[in-house]
Amino acid sequence: MSNASAEHQALHHGLTIVHTALRRSLDTVVTTASRPVPEADRAGFADFCERTARFVRAHHDSEEEIFFPVFEKAGMADQIKTWRGDHTALLDELDQLDAAIVAFKARGDAEKLVASATRVRDHLFPHLDAEEAALSLGVLQKAVTAEQAAALATAASKHGQKHVGTRGLMLFLHALTAEEQRSHFGKMPWFVRKVLVPIWDRNWRPCAKYAHNATIAL
């Protein structure tokens, strides 16, 4: 909507771009695990899988803690009830995925990893689609004020920093195109780009070959 506030636009953009990163990362887990993974790549791929599973879990925790209570009060109680049910089922599947990642990391075969990641994907993607269809920019404008929209975005950012940290940030960044990175993060401060990102990148390197985008354009 052309008259949407900057705060509403930022909230809507943030919700959808996180979903984009979730889809790409989980697709990579399923696709890669479905093919032979060289032994030399096992630890790096397991790390990528761990980051992805944690990212999914933290995202849905943030919805439960931050977004759902607000949307319930805005008249979306029936929809939120359905989404909470999706989350309950998804958390069980994430537990199985976590166990499969641990087994794979300990030199187990990838069969259980493929199966569990596929179940998570098959459950998660329709859930994300439903959220995006229901939470259009127009709906967000009616559900929350601009001030509330800004507060939700800030709370979600702080939740991500606390629960996925820089490991999740690197996964998120590398799941986005250069244009998407710039549209979401803007221009990072010099200290972050030149000092912190190279430090964080050291732990990311084993995962780099599985990134949607190998570069950071900030």
C-alpha positions in Angstrom: 0.0 0.0 0.0 1.4 3.4 -1.0 0.4 5.1 2.2 2.1 2.5 4.5 4.4 4.0 7.1 8.1 3.2 6.9 7.7 1.2 10.2 5.0 -1.0 8.7 7.0 -1.5 5.5 10.1 -2.4 7.5 8.2 -4.9 9.6 6.6 -6.5 6.6 9.9 -6.7 4.8 11.6 -8.2 7.8 9.0 -10.9 8.2 9.2 -12.0 4.5 13.0 -11.8 4.1 13.5 -14.0 7.1 11.2 -16.5 5.5 13.2 -16.3 2.3 16.4 -17.2 4.2 14.7 -20.0 6.0 13.5 -21.6 2.8 16.8 -21.3 1.0 18.8 -22.7 4.0 16.5 -25.7 4.5 16.4 -26.4 0.8 20.2 -26.6 0.9 20.2 -29.0 3.8 17.8 -31.4 2.0 19.5 -31.1 -1.4 23.0 -31.5 -0.1 22.1 -34.4 2.3 20.4 -36.2 -0.6 23.8 -36.5 -2.3 27.0 -38.2 -1.1 28.8 -35.8 1.3 32.6 -36.2 1.2 34.1 -37.1 4.5 36.2 -34.0 4.5 33.1 -31.9 4.3 31.1 -33.7 7.0 31.9 -31.3 9.8 31.2 -28.2 7.8 27.9 -29.5 6.5 26.9 -30.6 9.9 27.7 -27.1 11.1 25.5 -25.6 8.4 22.7 -27.9 9.4 23.0 -27.0 13.0 22.8 -23.3 12.2 19.8 -23.8 10.0 17.9 -25.9 12.6 18.7 -23.3 15.2 17.6 -20.5 12.9 14.2 -22.2 12.3 13.7 -22.8 16.0 14.6 -19.3 17.1 12.4 -17.8 14.4 9.3 -19.7 15.6 10.1 -18.9 19.3 10.2 -15.2 18.4 6.8 -15.5 16.7 5.4 -17.2 19.8 6.9 -14.7 22.3 6.7 -11.5 20.3 4.3 -11.5 17.4 1.5 -13.9 18.2 0.3 -12.2 21.4 0.0 -8.9 19.5 -1.8 -10.4 16.5 -4.2 -12.2 18.8 -5.2 -8.9 20.4 -5.7 -7.5 16.9 -8.5 -9.9 16.1 -6.5 -12.8 14.6 -7.1 -15.3 17.4 -8.3 -18.1 15.1 -5.4 -17.8 12.8 -2.9 -17.7 15.6 -4.4 -20.8 17.1 -3.8 -22.7 13.8 -0.2 -21.4 13.6 0.5 -22.4 17.2 -0.6 -25.9 16.3 1.8 -25.9 13.4 4.6 -24.8 15.7 3.9 -27.6 18.2 4.1 -30.2 15.4 7.2 -28.5 13.9 9.1 -28.4 17.2 8.7 -32.2 17.5 10.1 -32.5 13.9 13.0 -30.1 14.8 13.9 -32.3 17.8 14.2 -35.2 15.3 16.2 -33.1 13.0 18.6 -32.1 15.8 19.1 -35.8 16.6 19.7 -36.6 13.0 22.3 -33.9 12.7 24.1 -35.2 15.8 24.2 -38.7 14.4 25.4 -37.5 11.0 28.2 -35.4 12.7 29.3 -38.5 14.5 29.8 -40.3 11.2 26.3 -41.7 10.8 24.8 -41.9 7.3 22.7 -39.1 5.9 19.5 -41.1 5.4 17.9 -40.0 8.7 19.1 -36.4 8.1 17.5 -36.3 4.7 14.2 -37.7 6.0 14.0 -35.5 9.0 15.0 -32.3 7.1 12.4 -33.1 4.4 9.7 -33.5 7.1 10.6 -30.1 8.5 10.6 -28.5 5.1 7.3 -30.1 4.1 5.7 -28.8 7.3 7.5 -25.4 7.4 7.0 -24.1 3.9 3.2 -24.2 3.7 3.2 -22.6 7.2 5.4 -19.8 6.0 3.2 -19.4 2.9 0.1 -19.1 5.1 1.7 -16.5 7.3 2.7 -14.4 4.3 -0.7 -14.6 2.8 -2.4 -13.6 6.0 0.1 -10.9 7.1 0.0 -8.6 4.1 1.2 -5.0 4.4 -2.4 -3.9 4.6 -3.2 -6.3 7.4 -0.2 -5.2 9.4 -1.3 -1.6 9.0 -4.7 -2.4 10.5 -3.3 -4.7 13.2 -0.6 -2.5 14.7 0.3 1.2 14.9 3.6 2.4 13.4 5.0 2.7 16.9 4.0 -1.0 17.6 5.5 -2.1 14.2 8.8 -0.5 15.1 8.8 -2.1 18.6 8.0 -5.5 17.1 10.9 -5.2 14.6 13.3 -4.2 17.4 12.2 -7.0 19.7 12.6 -9.5 16.9 16.1 -8.2 16.2 17.1 -8.5 19.9 15.6 -12.0 20.1 17.7 -13.1 17.1 20.9 -11.6 18.6 20.3 -13.4 21.9 19.2 -16.8 20.5 21.2 -17.3 17.3 24.0 -14.7 17.7 26.6 -14.2 15.1 26.4 -17.9 13.9 22.8 -17.2 12.9 23.6 -13.8 11.5 26.2 -15.3 9.1 23.8 -17.9 7.9 21.1 -15.2 7.4 23.4 -12.9 5.5 24.7 -15.6 3.2 21.2 -16.8 2.5 20.4 -13.4 0.9 21.3 -11.9 -2.5 23.4 -8.8 -2.5 20.4 -6.7 -3.1 18.4 -8.4 -0.3 21.3 -7.8 2.1 21.5 -4.1 1.3 17.7 -3.7 1.5 17.5 -5.3 4.9 20.7 -4.3 6.7 21.6 -1.0 4.9 25.2 0.0 5.2 27.0 -1.7 8.1 29.3 0.5 10.2 33.0 0.3 9.1 34.0 -1.4 12.3 31.5 -4.2 11.8 32.4 -4.7 8.1 36.1 -4.5 8.5 36.8 -6.0 11.9 33.8 -8.0 13.2 32.6 -9.7 10.0 36.1 -11.1 9.2 36.3 -12.5 12.7 32.9 -14.1 12.4 33.8 -15.4 9.0 36.5 -17.7 10.4 33.8 -19.9 12.0 31.6 -19.6 8.9 34.3 -20.8 6.4 33.5 -24.6 6.7 29.9 -23.7 5.8 30.8 -21.3 2.9 30.3 -23.8 0.1 26.7 -24.3 1.1 25.8 -20.6 1.1 23.2 -19.2 -1.3 25.5 -16.2 -1.7 29.2 -16.4 -0.9 29.7 -12.7 -0.5 28.5 -10.0 1.9 27.7 -6.8 0.0 27.3 -4.3 2.9 
